[in-house]
Amino acid sequence: MSENLPSTPSDPAGAPPGTGGWVPDVSPEAGSLIPYGSGDRLPAAPAQIVYDLVKAAPRDGRSDTEDVVVTGVPVNPPEPPPSPWALARSGARRPVMPTWLRSWAALRSAARWFAGYCFHTALFHAVRLPFYAAVLVWRAPRGLGRATTGAAGWLTDAETRPARATAIRREETSEYLRLAKLRDARVRVRTIVAIAAGLPTIAAFTITWMATPPAVHLAILAILVGVLGMLGAPADRPLVGPAVTPTKVGRLTADIVVRALESLGIAEINKARREGGGITFPAPITRDGPGWRADVDLPYGVTVSDILDRRERLASGLRRPLGCVWPEAVHDAHAGRLVLWVGDEDMSAAPAAEWPLARRGTADVFAPLPFGSDARGRPVAVLLPENNVLVGSLPGAGKTSAVRVLLLACGLDPTCEVWVYNLKGTGDLDSAEKFAHRYVTGIDDASIEAALVALRDLRAEVVRRATALKNLPKDLCPDGKVTRALANRRSLGLHLLVAFFDECQNLFTHPVYGEEAGTLATDVIKLGRALGVVLVLATQRPDANSLPTGVSSSVSVRFCLRVMGQVENDMILGTSMYKNGVRATTLRPTDKGIGYLVGATDDPLIVRAAYIDTPTAEKVADRARAARIQAGTLAGIAAGETPPEPTERTSTILDDVLAVLPASETKVWSETIVARLAELRPDAYTGWGAEQLTVALKPYGISPGQVWGTAPGGKGANRRGIERQQIVSAITDRSRSGGGG
Ligand SMILES: Nc1ncnc2c1ncn2[C@@H]1O[C@H](COP(=O)(O)OP(=O)(O)OP(=O)(O)O)[C@@H](O)[C@H]1O
C-alpha cells in the first residue's frame, strides 16, 4: 500500500500548502494513516506504515534534532509510547545478556577495551603530573587566602552579618540586640571549639614534624600545597581535564535524511518535493549496530544508483564524515528503496574488529571462514568449498592482507591442503611456508612457471578427483561433491585444496605461460567447484588482458577494494554491478581493507577485511603447523619435502607433444596426440580433447591444419592435426628467446 497511496497530493480539501500529507498513526491499530493538516482520520487500513515527510521538512528554523510533529503525531523516533502493551507487542525483545557478555570473544574484547581505557587515562594524567603540580603551587596562595578568610568568617559568624546590618538599617533595635546576642554566643562556642581542636592539632603537627625526616616534611608540604591549590581553583577551570573526549553523534532523524537527499541536486527529487510527492519512510529510523538505519523510498523515477553516485554529497548533507555514510540498494525490493546506514564513527577510523582466530582456535574449511566485519560491525564469513575467490583493487588497498586472512584460516584447518604462489615476490605471505604444501614467491620466470605448473597439476588433480568421486559408492557421496566427511577420509585424497595466486596478473599476462595459465585456471574454476579444489586469485590490474574472461566470469566470491573506474569495478565484482550501485570507485585511499564483497552473502556487502599484522600472522602460522603435526597432515614444503621436480616444472606442452611425435611422423591427428599425451602424463592430460590441445598450443602460434591419416579400422581420413616441424620450430624459437624449458 505504501507505494500505491498518493504520497501527499491528495491533501484534504482546504489544507493550506505545506501543511498536508500523511503520517502514521501510532495508535495500537498501527497501520492506519493520518492525513496531517486536516485533523481528519482515514479509515484504518491494514498496511505498511508510511512515514511521509513531504511537507514536514524543517523550513521554519527548527533544529535538526527536534522531532517533526504534525497534528500531535511525531514522525521521528523515538515516539511517545501509545500504550505500553502495544509497544511491548510490536517491539523486538532485547537480548537477556548484554552483547559483551554473549561470547568469550565479546567479553575479551570488552575487557581489552576497559584495560586500554584505564591504561590510556593513567598515562594521560601521568604525563601531565608536573603541570598539575605547577598549577597547584600557583593556586596555593589563593587557596590559603580562601581558607583563612573562611576560618575567620566562621569564627566571627560572618554569615549572620547581613541580617544584623539589615536590622540596623531598619532601626529595629530589639531585633538587632537579639541577633547580636546570638552571634556572641556562637562566637564564644566556636572559639572554644577552635581552641580545643586547634591546639592539639598544632601540637600533634609540631611533634610529627620534629620526629620525622625531611622526606616526610616534603610529603606533608606537598599535601598541604595540593589541598590549598585545590581550594584556590577557579570554579570554571578544573585542574584535571578528561583523557577521553566523548564523540557526540546526533540522532539521525527523518528531517536530516530528507534535507540531505534534497541537497543532492537530483532534479527528480526536488521536482517531486515541490509538487508535494516525494520521500517516504517505510519503516522507522532505528539504531542498527553502532549507527542509525533509515529505510527510504525515493520519489518515483529516482534510483538508489543516483544516490550512490553522490555519496560524498550525501555525507555533506548529513553533516557526517564520508566513512560514516553507507547507502545501499535493497535488491529484493524496488530500485528506489534505499537503506541508508549512518555509522557513529568513520569506518576507516574505527578500530578493526579482531580476527576471531587470531589468538586461539582452529578452523573448519567446510564452514564459513571468518573474514572481516561489515559497516555495522557484524562479522562476515566466506565459504570456500564450491566457490572460488577473486580479490582486486588498486595497489596498496589491502588485497594481500585480505588474501592472508583466508590463507591463515585455511592453514588452521589441518585437513586443508594449501598452495601459495605470491607472484608479487614480497614476503607478505611468508608465514604460509610453515604449513603450506607448496610455497613460491617471486616475479621471475621460474616462479611464474612454477605457478603454471601448479595450475596444470590442479587441473590433473581435478580430473583425478572427478574419477575418484565417480567411483565412490553413492551412499558415501550422495550429492556428488566433496564433503567434510569425505575430506576426513585421508586415503581418498578428497580434502579441500586451496591454491592462492597473489598478483595473478603477472601469470596471466606472461608472454609464454599466460594463455595456457588462463585456460587452466578457467578449467579448474569450472570443474573443481564440487571437487574441493578452490582458487583464490588476487590482482591489482583487473582488465581484460590481465584477467581471462573465463576466470572473471566464473568466480563466485568477489572482493573489490578501491578501484578507479567502472570497468575494473565490474571486472572484479561482475557485470552490471556498477550500474546496480555496487561501486568500489566511491572508496577513498584511506579505506584500507574496505571493499565490496559479492557472493558471500545474498546481497553485496561493504566489508572491512580483518587485518592480521605480520607478527600475529607468524603466531597463527605456528599454531597451524602445530595442528598439522598433531593431525599428521604436515606435508610438502612445510615438512621439508622438495618442491615439484624441476623437470616437471620446466616441461611444457611443446616438450610433451614433441615427446609423443616420433621423427618418423611428420603430421599427426590432434586426437591421436592427446591420447598419447594422456598415456605419457596421465595426471596432466587425462580428459584432454583436441580442443584443449588447440588452446594450449595457440600461444606458440601453432594451429592445427588438415592432416591425412588412417583410423584404427584402416580407413584413411582428413582430420585436424599438428605438424611436427611446427613444434620443433616453436621449441627452437623459445630456446633462442631464453623463454625457459
Ligand atoms: N583490513 C585492513 N585494515 C586496516 N589496514 C589495512 C587492512 N588491509 C590492509 N591495510 C593496510 O594497507 C596496507 C597495504 O595492504 P596490502 O599490502 O594488503 O595492499 P595490496 O593491495 O596487496 O598492495 P599491492 O597492490 O601493492 O600488493 C597494509 O600495509 C596495511 O597497513
The ligand as an ORCA input file, in Angstrom:
! r2SCAN-3c Opt
* xyz 0 1
  N      41.872     -4.673      6.760
  C      42.752     -3.696      6.944
  N      42.607     -2.836      7.960
  C      43.494     -1.841      8.141
  N      44.554     -1.602      7.357
  C      44.752     -2.422      6.339
  C      43.861     -3.513      6.067
  N      44.320     -4.154      4.978
  C      45.427     -3.504      4.577
  N      45.686     -2.474      5.397
  C      46.802     -1.529      5.276
  O      47.070     -1.333      3.905
  C      48.430     -1.617      3.609
  C      48.531     -2.237      2.238
  O      47.945     -3.511      2.290
  P      48.320     -4.652      1.245
  O      49.779     -4.844      1.146
  O      47.476     -5.824      1.608
  O      47.787     -3.976     -0.086
  P      47.814     -4.567     -1.536
  O      46.572     -4.102     -2.189
  O      48.066     -6.019     -1.506
  O      49.065     -3.812     -2.139
  P      49.829     -4.176     -3.503
  O      48.868     -3.959     -4.590
  O      50.973     -3.229     -3.503
  O      50.230     -5.595     -3.381
  C      48.872     -2.547      4.734
  O      50.225     -2.409      4.992
  C      48.057     -2.084      5.893
  O      48.712     -1.038      6.560
*
